């Protein structure tokens, strides 16, 4: 059994395979972050738009109507 573990220890890793797996892992991390951030950003943007529109309608309704006598 000692010879098998020595053979595994002495085996060289393919640098191309190491780079490829590293790139794939990094890409997976980026995709997971984007999948987590995009819904949160959309929710925050929706709330911001809703509050802005609601404030605009309140200001428009609060303005008194001025009648001009001619």
HELIX and SHEET records of a PDB file:
HELIX    1   1 UNK A    2  UNK A   10  1                                   9    
HELIX    2   2 UNK A   15  UNK A   62  1                                  48    
END                                                                             
